[in-house]
Amino acid sequence: MIGPSARARRLPVYAVGEIAERKRRLLADGVDVIDLGAGDADLAPPAIAVETLYRSAQETSNSRYAFQLGLVAFREAVGRFMERRFGVAVDPMTEVLPLIGSKEGLAHLPFAVLDPGDVCVVPEPGYPAYLGGSLLAGADVEIFPLTAESGFLVELDTLPPERLTRTKLVYLNYPNNPTAAIAPADYLRRTIAVCCKHDIVLAYDNPYSELTFDGYQAPSILEFPGAMDVAVEFHSLSKSFGMTGWRLAWATGNSEVLRALSKVKSYFDTGAFLAVQHAGAAVVDRAEELVAPVRDEFCVRRDALVNALRDVGVECEPPQATMYLWVPLPDRVASGAFARDLLEREGLAVLAGSVFGAGGEGFVRLSFIVAPDRMREAARRMARVLHTAVATGDGP
Ligand SMILES: Cc1ncc(COP(=O)(O)O)c(C=O)c1O
């Protein structure tokens, strides 16, 4: 009988992809859909990206395979950015690796550093690629519940000693999706120390480093002593520059890990389109100037959504980073059913907390990615469904 492998069957459904299909059908039926689901803003990419892509696509040499080497100019631009922005010196040839979006690198990493049965610590709620890559690579996944009481931090020292000694990889993501939590410097220092002590690869997923507000500046993990011995950090052009569909990102950090990841990737892909890498180099070299208006726009949208929700009686705190509000639901309202109702009855797409693992139950994630007037409308729609859900005790 033809059918999916046991590995494929163990993967949970990828909910964001399903919403795209459901949204397409609603739009075809004439529904006025507001999409606060994926972390995918309606912002234009920088003009310099479009112009450079246009020019570079006309050069025949850019139509060739990029391989894992990719565009040296992109690697070098990344090196300059890491130095300028974080004061971290990296060798562009050995400590930088171009990726076809950071999701790709994050999901391939377990194949590069884990053997079947090695423990991989995956935060929950968390970005689903950590779990997917680990399951596919045959890892023994240790789900680490993130809770508000502990600042949504992964504390490796709280694992049972026999699990900690078998741990080979941990994913950390601050500023965090979906909770928007940020990591204090002393937390990062002590986590690096634990990873150094137990030879654990620390995958630091940092795509929101530039989307910070109210004066907060997110660090790179590589700023901290000892990090280069254990850490690889993932950055992306997707979120900071409105370039989600361009599929360009990079990993930087420990050269041994990057060498292994590059080797694994060379069996899955042959590099991002070189013309896109040219555009990426141009953008990364002007990152600070280009991201400033993006950050301002997200800040306006964040405040608009927080205020609109408060106006309809939903209390939530404005996050210091990311493009997400992590909103608690009243007791007994199940996030999956609630998100389904919102989409079907009101044409409002949000992500159920359960999409980020069972630990996300009781919450929904709203992305502040559309214009303020649309978010005010979204809040009104959410309030209507919330009131009926509470009235019917539509619980888990
Ligand atoms: C925490 C986190 N990591 C990685 C990604 C992947 O970004 P991309 O593959 O577009 O670089 C996302 C996207 O939503 C994310 O939220």
The ligand as a Tripos MOL2 file, in Angstrom:
@<TRIPOS>MOLECULE
LIG
   16    16     1     0     0
SMALL
NO_CHARGES

@<TRIPOS>ATOM
      1 C1         10.8980   32.2640   14.9700 C.3       1 LIG1
      2 C2         10.9740   32.1210   13.4910 C.ar      1 LIG1
      3 N1         12.0470   31.5490   12.9560 N.ar      1 LIG1
      4 C3         12.1690   31.4060   11.6400 C.ar      1 LIG1
      5 C4         11.1710   31.8180   10.7690 C.ar      1 LIG1
      6 C5         11.3470   31.5720    9.3090 C.3       1 LIG1
      7 O1         11.5940   32.7060    8.5600 O.3       1 LIG1
      8 P1         12.1520   32.6010    7.0880 P.3       1 LIG1
      9 O2         12.2090   31.1610    6.7010 O.co2     1 LIG1
     10 O3         11.2080   33.3720    6.2460 O.co2     1 LIG1
     11 O4         13.5340   33.1990    7.1450 O.co2     1 LIG1
     12 C6         10.0270   32.3970   11.2960 C.ar      1 LIG1
     13 C7          8.9270   32.7960   10.4170 C.2       1 LIG1
     14 O5          7.8190   33.0330   10.8130 O.2       1 LIG1
     15 C8          9.9310   32.5620   12.6870 C.ar      1 LIG1
     16 O6          8.8630   33.1190   13.2610 O.3       1 LIG1
@<TRIPOS>BOND
     1     1     2 1
     2     2     3 ar
     3     2    15 ar
     4     3     4 ar
     5     4     5 ar
     6     5     6 1
     7     5    12 ar
     8     6     7 1
     9     7     8 1
    10     8     9 2
    11     8    10 1
    12     8    11 1
    13    12    13 1
    14    12    15 ar
    15    13    14 2
    16    15    16 1
@<TRIPOS>SUBSTRUCTURE
     1 LIG1         1 GROUP 0 **** ****
